[in-house]
Amino acid sequence: MEQFITFASNNGMLSAVWVALVVMIIVTTIKIQMSPVKQISSQDLTFLMNREEGVALDIRTEKDFKASHILDAISLSNDKITKNGFASLEKHKDNPIIVVCSAGISAVKVANDLYKTGFARVSILKGGMGAWTGEGLPVTKK
């Protein structure tokens, strides 16, 4: 413990950066846990779609969507969202909506916007289409 204190006092900037990183990780973890938009697994997505009439909302480009997508997924690229908002999803407002992107990162903003617009049951596919195809789950090109 004494060596740790000596190191911290001799390397103030490095210690401050380390403390800041730890605090940022803790804050981010708490924000994720407190967020109404949750990340779900591929298995949970399948369950929601099969049992609760869930909707997979694929926000990737049209080209990527046409190449392969989850069966019965709805394509709504970021360009369409910018132009028309979520008007095409109004009939699914009471259903669970699972936002799917390529890697599960860009879906966060769209999912939060959906929640703010009044969609109560919004989730994100953890790992996106990469996780879906990585698990060997079926895709379609129709």
N, CA and C of each residue as an Amber inpcrd file, in Angstrom:
protein
   426
   0.8260000  -1.1850000   0.0000000   0.0000000   0.0000000   0.0000000
   0.8720000   1.2510000   0.0000000   1.9820000   1.1690000   0.7300000
   2.8880000   2.3070000   0.8080000   3.4860000   2.6130000  -0.5660000
   3.7990000   1.5610000  -1.3400000   4.3450000   1.7630000  -2.6720000
   3.3060000   2.4110000  -3.5880000   2.0650000   2.0670000  -3.4130000
   0.9940000   2.6550000  -4.2210000   0.8870000   4.1500000  -3.9380000
   0.9310000   4.5190000  -2.6860000   0.8460000   5.9280000  -2.3030000
   2.0590000   6.6930000  -2.8280000   3.2260000   6.1010000  -2.7570000
   4.4310000   6.7330000  -3.2670000   4.3310000   6.9240000  -4.7750000
   3.8800000   5.8830000  -5.4830000   3.7170000   5.9870000  -6.9330000
   2.7210000   7.0870000  -7.2900000   1.5810000   7.1230000  -6.5950000
   0.5500000   8.1230000  -6.8780000   1.0680000   9.5390000  -6.6240000
   1.8230000   9.7240000  -5.5750000   2.3310000  11.0720000  -5.2830000
   3.4390000  11.4790000  -6.2600000   4.2030000  10.5340000  -6.7540000
   5.2680000  10.8460000  -7.7180000   4.7380000  11.0110000  -9.1400000
   3.5830000  10.4570000  -9.4410000   2.9990000  10.5010000 -10.7850000
   1.5720000  11.0460000 -10.6990000   1.4690000  12.2920000 -10.3450000
   0.1650000  12.9210000 -10.1240000  -0.7340000  12.9170000 -11.3530000
  -0.1810000  13.2550000 -12.5060000  -0.9900000  13.3190000 -13.7200000
  -1.4990000  11.9250000 -14.1060000  -0.6300000  10.9410000 -14.0620000
  -1.0180000   9.5760000 -14.3930000  -2.0850000   9.0660000 -13.4170000
  -1.9250000   9.3630000 -12.1580000  -2.9040000   8.9490000 -11.1520000
  -4.2450000   9.6380000 -11.3630000  -4.2100000  10.9270000 -11.7320000
  -5.4540000  11.6590000 -11.9770000  -6.1960000  11.0860000 -13.1780000
  -5.4640000  10.7410000 -14.2240000  -6.0860000  10.1450000 -15.4110000
  -6.7010000   8.8010000 -15.0480000  -6.0080000   8.0090000 -14.2780000
  -6.5120000   6.7020000 -13.8670000  -7.8020000   6.8530000 -13.0510000
  -7.8070000   7.7720000 -12.1160000  -9.0020000   8.0110000 -11.2990000
 -10.1580000   8.4960000 -12.1870000  -9.8720000   9.3880000 -13.1320000
 -10.9200000   9.8840000 -14.0350000 -11.5040000   8.7420000 -14.8660000
 -10.6760000   7.8500000 -15.3600000 -11.1720000   6.6980000 -16.1370000
 -12.0600000   5.7900000 -15.2940000 -11.6620000   5.5280000 -14.0770000
 -12.4700000   4.6870000 -13.1900000 -13.8240000   5.3430000 -12.9230000
 -13.8250000   6.6350000 -12.6710000 -15.0790000   7.3610000 -12.4300000
 -15.9640000   7.3240000 -13.6750000 -15.3710000   7.5090000 -14.8630000
 -16.1580000   7.4710000 -16.1050000 -16.7810000   6.0920000 -16.3290000
 -16.0450000   5.0450000 -16.0290000 -16.5790000   3.6850000 -16.1740000
 -17.7420000   3.4700000 -15.2140000 -17.5960000   3.9220000 -14.0020000
 -18.6690000   3.7630000 -13.0120000 -19.9070000   4.5500000 -13.4290000
 -19.7270000   5.7920000 -13.8600000 -20.8600000   6.6230000 -14.2840000
 -21.5680000   6.0030000 -15.4900000 -20.7960000   5.5280000 -16.4650000
 -21.3870000   4.9090000 -17.6500000 -22.1630000   3.6530000 -17.2790000
 -21.6260000   2.8470000 -16.4060000 -22.3160000   1.6300000 -15.9640000
 -23.6220000   1.9720000 -15.2720000 -23.6170000   2.9740000 -14.4360000
 -24.8460000   3.3850000 -13.7360000 -25.8660000   3.9210000 -14.7290000
 -25.4190000   4.7320000 -15.7140000 -26.3450000   5.2640000 -16.7190000
 -26.9890000   4.1460000 -17.5240000 -26.2190000   3.1290000 -17.8870000
 -26.7630000   1.9990000 -18.6450000 -27.8000000   1.2550000 -17.8050000
 -27.5100000   1.0480000 -16.5300000 -28.4410000   0.3330000 -15.6570000
 -29.7270000   1.1230000 -15.4130000 -29.6300000   2.4410000 -15.3640000
 -30.7870000   3.2830000 -15.0740000 -31.5850000   3.6470000 -16.3210000
 -31.0330000   3.4270000 -17.5000000 -31.6850000   3.8060000 -18.7510000
 -32.9240000   2.9590000 -19.0020000 -33.9980000   3.5790000 -19.5130000
 -35.1960000   2.8020000 -19.8490000 -34.9830000   1.9370000 -21.0990000
 -33.9550000   2.2480000 -21.8840000 -33.6320000   1.4700000 -23.0840000
 -32.5700000   0.4490000 -22.6970000 -32.9170000  -0.8220000 -22.7980000
 -32.0180000  -1.8990000 -22.3850000 -31.4060000  -2.5970000 -23.5870000
 -30.2420000  -3.1660000 -23.3820000 -29.6140000  -3.9920000 -24.4030000
 -30.0490000  -5.4290000 -24.1580000 -30.4960000  -6.0910000 -25.2250000
 -30.9780000  -7.4560000 -25.0770000 -30.1670000  -8.3940000 -25.9700000
 -30.2090000  -9.6560000 -25.6470000 -29.4790000 -10.6670000 -26.4010000
 -30.2880000 -11.1040000 -27.6170000 -29.6580000 -11.8590000 -28.4810000
 -30.3360000 -12.4100000 -29.6540000 -31.4780000 -13.3220000 -29.2380000
 -31.2730000 -14.0620000 -28.1810000 -32.3120000 -14.9570000 -27.6710000
 -33.5230000 -14.1560000 -27.1860000 -33.2840000 -13.0540000 -26.5040000
 -34.3810000 -12.2020000 -26.0390000 -35.1280000 -11.5770000 -27.2140000
 -34.3880000 -11.1780000 -28.2650000 -35.0230000 -10.6160000 -29.4510000
 -35.9640000 -11.6540000 -30.0710000 -35.4940000 -12.8760000 -30.2030000
 -36.3130000 -13.9470000 -30.7630000 -37.5600000 -14.1630000 -29.9180000
 -37.4110000 -14.1570000 -28.6120000 -38.5460000 -14.3280000 -27.7100000
 -39.5580000 -13.1990000 -27.8850000 -39.0930000 -11.9540000 -27.9180000
 -40.0000000 -10.8140000 -28.0710000 -40.7380000 -10.8490000 -29.4100000
 -40.0340000 -11.2240000 -30.4740000 -40.6710000 -11.2650000 -31.7880000
 -41.6910000 -12.3990000 -31.8830000 -41.3850000 -13.5400000 -31.2940000
 -42.2670000 -14.7010000 -31.4150000 -43.4410000 -14.6800000 -30.4480000
 -43.2470000 -14.1630000 -29.2560000 -44.2790000 -14.2540000 -28.2340000
 -45.0100000 -12.9470000 -27.9440000 -44.3790000 -11.8150000 -28.2300000
 -44.9870000 -10.5360000 -27.8690000 -45.1410000  -9.5930000 -29.0540000
 -45.1120000 -10.1350000 -30.2490000 -45.2550000  -9.3440000 -31.4680000
 -44.2390000  -8.2050000 -31.5410000 -43.0270000  -8.5010000 -31.1310000
 -41.9530000  -7.5220000 -31.1900000 -41.5630000  -7.2010000 -32.6240000
 -40.9760000  -6.0320000 -32.7930000 -40.5790000  -5.5600000 -34.1170000
 -39.0770000  -5.2950000 -34.1080000 -38.3600000  -5.9550000 -35.0210000
 -36.9380000  -5.6750000 -35.1980000 -36.8330000  -4.5030000 -36.1670000
 -36.2740000  -3.4070000 -35.7150000 -36.1210000  -2.2060000 -36.5320000
 -34.6660000  -2.1050000 -36.9650000 -34.4020000  -2.4100000 -38.2190000
 -33.0430000  -2.4140000 -38.7700000 -32.7140000  -1.0240000 -39.2960000
 -31.7440000  -0.3520000 -38.6850000 -31.4030000   1.0210000 -39.0650000
 -30.1710000   1.0860000 -39.9510000 -29.7110000  -0.0530000 -40.4280000
 -28.5640000  -0.0540000 -41.3320000 -28.9840000   0.5000000 -42.6960000
 -28.0400000   0.6990000 -43.5790000 -28.3520000   1.2160000 -44.9100000
 -29.2010000   0.2200000 -45.6870000 -29.8800000   0.7180000 -46.6990000
 -30.7130000  -0.1490000 -47.5470000 -29.8750000  -1.2620000 -48.1710000
 -28.6670000  -0.9270000 -48.5780000 -27.7770000  -1.9110000 -49.1990000
 -27.4730000  -3.0530000 -48.2240000 -27.1310000  -2.7080000 -46.9930000
 -26.8420000  -3.7300000 -45.9830000 -28.0920000  -4.5420000 -45.6570000
 -29.2210000  -3.8530000 -45.5830000 -30.4770000  -4.5370000 -45.2760000
 -30.8160000  -5.5590000 -46.3580000 -30.6610000  -5.1630000 -47.6250000
 -30.9670000  -6.0650000 -48.7300000 -29.9990000  -7.2450000 -48.7950000
 -28.7710000  -7.0340000 -48.3460000 -27.7810000  -8.1170000 -48.3610000
 -28.1700000  -9.2200000 -47.3780000 -28.6290000  -8.8490000 -46.1920000
 -29.1270000  -9.8160000 -45.2040000 -29.7320000  -9.0620000 -44.0270000
 -30.8120000  -9.6130000 -43.5070000 -31.4600000  -9.0150000 -42.3440000
 -32.2480000 -10.0810000 -41.5800000 -32.6560000  -9.7300000 -40.3960000
 -33.4590000 -10.6230000 -39.5650000 -34.8290000 -10.7710000 -40.2100000
 -35.3410000 -11.9820000 -40.2050000 -36.6470000 -12.2720000 -40.7930000
 -37.7220000 -11.3720000 -40.1730000 -38.5370000 -10.7510000 -41.0020000
 -39.6260000  -9.8500000 -40.6010000 -39.1480000  -8.5150000 -40.0240000
 -37.8720000  -8.2000000 -40.1820000 -37.3710000  -6.9080000 -39.7040000
 -37.8850000  -5.7900000 -40.6120000 -38.0200000  -4.6150000 -40.0280000
 -38.4330000  -3.4250000 -40.7730000 -37.1940000  -2.5700000 -40.9930000
 -36.9950000  -2.1400000 -42.2260000 -35.8480000  -1.2940000 -42.5390000
 -36.2440000   0.1730000 -42.3990000 -35.4800000   0.8920000 -41.6190000
 -35.6790000   2.3320000 -41.4610000 -34.2960000   2.9460000 -41.2600000
 -33.6580000   3.2900000 -42.3600000 -32.2920000   3.8110000 -42.2920000
 -32.2740000   5.1860000 -41.6250000 -31.1040000   5.5960000 -41.2100000
 -30.9550000   6.8950000 -40.5460000 -31.4070000   8.0390000 -41.4370000
 -31.2310000   7.9070000 -42.7660000 -31.6920000   8.9410000 -43.6920000
 -33.2080000   9.0950000 -43.6120000 -33.9240000   7.9810000 -43.5910000
 -35.3900000   8.0180000 -43.5170000 -35.8570000   8.5590000 -42.1730000
 -35.1230000   8.2330000 -41.1250000 -35.4910000   8.7310000 -39.7890000
 -35.3540000  10.2450000 -39.7570000 -34.2830000  10.7630000 -40.3480000
 -34.0620000  12.2070000 -40.3830000 -35.1810000  12.9140000 -41.1450000
 -35.6330000  12.3200000 -42.2490000 -36.6600000  12.9480000 -43.0850000
 -38.0610000  12.8130000 -42.5040000 -38.4500000  11.6140000 -42.1030000
 -39.8430000  11.3460000 -41.7210000 -40.0480000  11.0350000 -40.2470000
 -38.9970000  10.9550000 -39.4880000 -39.1560000  10.5790000 -38.0920000
 -39.6050000   9.1360000 -37.9810000 -40.4770000   8.8810000 -37.0300000
 -40.9260000   7.5140000 -36.7710000 -42.3890000   7.3160000 -37.1470000
 -42.8790000   8.1000000 -38.0890000 -44.2930000   8.0250000 -38.4810000
 -44.6800000   6.6460000 -38.9710000 -43.7940000   5.9690000 -39.6740000
 -44.1160000   4.6450000 -40.2120000 -44.2080000   3.5780000 -39.1240000
 -43.8040000   3.9010000 -37.9030000 -43.8390000   2.9300000 -36.8070000
 -45.0120000   3.1340000 -35.8560000 -45.8560000   4.1100000 -36.1160000
 -46.9500000   4.4300000 -35.1940000 -47.8360000   3.2280000 -34.8840000
 -48.0830000   2.3610000 -35.8570000 -48.9480000   1.1980000 -35.6150000
 -48.2960000   0.1720000 -34.6890000 -46.9850000   0.3090000 -34.4560000
 -46.2610000  -0.6080000 -33.5700000 -45.9430000   0.0290000 -32.2190000
 -46.6090000   1.1230000 -31.8970000 -46.2590000   1.9000000 -30.7010000
 -46.3730000   1.0880000 -29.3980000 -47.3120000   0.1560000 -29.3510000
 -47.5040000  -0.6340000 -28.1300000 -46.6840000  -1.9270000 -28.1180000
 -46.0490000  -2.2420000 -29.2280000 -45.2540000  -3.4680000 -29.3190000
 -43.8170000  -3.2010000 -28.8820000 -43.1130000  -4.2600000 -28.4560000
 -41.6830000  -4.0820000 -28.1870000 -40.9460000  -3.7780000 -29.4920000
 -40.0700000  -2.8000000 -29.4720000 -39.2740000  -2.4480000 -30.6480000
 -37.8130000  -2.6760000 -30.2930000 -37.1410000  -3.4780000 -31.1080000
 -35.7400000  -3.7800000 -30.8910000 -34.9550000  -3.1520000 -32.0380000
 -34.1180000  -2.1750000 -31.7120000 -33.3480000  -1.4620000 -32.7300000
 -32.0830000  -2.2660000 -33.0210000 -31.8580000  -2.5110000 -34.3180000
 -30.7180000  -3.3160000 -34.7600000 -29.8500000  -2.4730000 -35.6860000
 -28.5540000  -2.4160000 -35.3940000 -27.6030000  -1.7560000 -36.2850000
 -26.4880000  -2.7600000 -36.5890000 -25.4010000  -2.2990000 -37.1110000
 -24.3230000  -3.2240000 -37.4750000 -23.6340000  -3.8360000 -36.2610000
 -23.3040000  -3.0030000 -35.2750000 -22.5350000  -3.4940000 -34.1320000
 -23.1630000  -3.1850000 -32.7820000 -24.3440000  -2.5740000 -32.7550000
 -24.9920000  -2.2630000 -31.4880000 -24.6070000  -0.9300000 -30.8990000
 -23.9010000  -0.1050000 -31.6550000 -23.4460000   1.1830000 -31.1270000
 -24.3300000   2.3270000 -31.6070000 -24.5690000   2.4010000 -32.9110000
 -25.3560000   3.5140000 -33.4460000 -26.8450000   3.3790000 -33.1130000
 -27.2600000   2.2310000 -32.6420000 -28.6630000   2.0170000 -32.2880000
 -29.0720000   2.7760000 -31.0240000 -28.1160000   3.1480000 -30.2140000
 -28.4200000   3.8010000 -28.9350000 -29.1630000   5.1170000 -29.1420000
 -28.6780000   5.9500000 -30.0430000 -29.3180000   7.2470000 -30.2830000
 -30.7340000   7.0700000 -30.8140000 -30.9110000   6.1820000 -31.7780000
 -32.2390000   5.9500000 -32.3520000 -33.1840000   5.3910000 -31.2840000
 -32.7110000   4.4780000 -30.4760000 -33.5480000   3.8940000 -29.4260000
 -33.9690000   4.9610000 -28.4090000 -33.0440000   5.8200000 -28.0280000
 -33.3880000   6.9010000 -27.0950000 -34.3940000   7.8670000 -27.7150000
 -34.2240000   8.1700000 -29.0050000 -35.1780000   9.0450000 -29.6930000
 -36.5600000   8.3980000 -29.7590000 -36.6000000   7.1020000 -30.0220000
 -37.8800000   6.3770000 -30.0300000 -38.5590000   6.4770000 -28.6680000
 -37.7970000   6.2660000 -27.6230000 -38.3540000   6.3260000 -26.2670000
 -38.9070000   7.7220000 -25.9690000 -38.1650000   8.7490000 -26.3550000
 -38.6020000  10.1300000 -26.1160000 -39.8480000  10.4780000 -26.9280000
 -40.0300000   9.7870000 -28.0640000 -41.1810000  10.0400000 -28.9310000
 -42.4390000   9.3500000 -28.4140000 -42.3040000   8.4730000 -27.4260000
 -43.4790000   7.8320000 -26.8430000 -43.5550000   6.3260000 -27.0150000
 -42.5390000   5.7300000 -27.5890000 -42.4930000   4.2750000 -27.6930000
 -41.9610000   3.7500000 -26.3600000 -42.8160000   3.0560000 -25.6200000
 -42.4830000   2.6920000 -24.2460000 -41.5540000   1.4820000 -24.1330000
 -41.6320000   0.5580000 -25.0700000 -40.8760000  -0.6870000 -24.9530000
 -39.8070000  -0.7540000 -26.0420000 -38.7100000  -0.0600000 -25.8110000
 -37.6260000   0.0180000 -26.7960000 -36.3850000  -0.6570000 -26.2220000
 -35.7470000  -1.4760000 -27.0490000 -34.5140000  -2.1630000 -26.6690000
 -33.5150000  -2.0760000 -27.8130000 -32.3060000  -2.5020000 -27.5290000
 -31.2350000  -2.5330000 -28.5250000 -30.6930000  -3.9600000 -28.5690000
 -30.4520000  -4.4650000 -29.7850000 -29.8170000  -5.7720000 -29.9110000
 -28.3360000  -5.6200000 -29.5810000 -27.9320000  -6.2360000 -28.5020000
 -26.5410000  -6.1470000 -28.0540000 -25.6400000  -6.8060000 -29.1040000
 -24.7030000  -6.0410000 -29.6270000 -23.7830000  -6.5440000 -30.6410000
 -24.2980000  -6.3970000 -32.0580000 -25.5570000  -5.9770000 -32.2220000
 -26.1380000  -5.7290000 -33.5410000 -26.1650000  -6.9570000 -34.4280000
 -26.1960000  -6.7140000 -35.7440000 -26.2340000  -7.8060000 -36.7130000
 -24.9710000  -8.6620000 -36.6480000 -23.8750000  -8.0730000 -36.2400000
 -22.6440000  -8.8460000 -36.0770000 -22.8200000  -9.9680000 -35.0710000
 -23.4900000  -9.6720000 -33.9610000 -23.7460000 -10.6960000 -32.9460000
 -24.7480000 -11.7250000 -33.4640000 -25.7760000 -11.2470000 -34.1670000
 -26.8120000 -12.1360000 -34.7020000 -26.2010000 -13.1600000 -35.6590000
 -25.4470000 -12.6790000 -36.6340000 -24.8480000 -13.5930000 -37.6090000
 -23.7100000 -14.4000000 -36.9890000 -23.0140000 -13.8160000 -36.0240000
 -21.9460000 -14.5310000 -35.3280000 -22.4540000 -15.7400000 -34.5680000
 -23.6980000 -15.6820000 -34.1270000 -24.3010000 -16.8060000 -33.4180000
 -24.9250000 -17.8160000 -34.3820000 -24.8050000 -17.5330000 -35.6670000
 -25.3250000 -18.4640000 -36.6640000 -26.8450000 -18.4450000 -36.7860000
 -27.4630000 -17.3610000 -36.3850000 -28.9250000 -17.2440000 -36.4610000
 -29.3460000 -16.9100000 -37.8750000 -30.5640000 -17.2880000 -38.2430000
 -30.9870000 -17.1330000 -39.6460000 -31.1850000 -15.6930000 -40.0780000
 -30.8530000 -15.4410000 -41.3310000 -31.0950000 -14.1530000 -41.9680000
 -31.7830000 -14.4100000 -43.2920000 -32.3940000 -13.3710000 -43.8330000
 -33.0600000 -13.4860000 -45.1330000 -32.5970000 -12.3560000 -46.0300000
 -32.8060000 -12.5470000 -47.3300000 -32.4240000 -11.5230000 -48.3030000
 -33.6450000 -11.0180000 -49.0400000 -34.8330000 -11.3700000 -48.6050000
 -36.0770000 -10.9710000 -49.2760000 -36.4430000  -9.5580000 -48.9490000
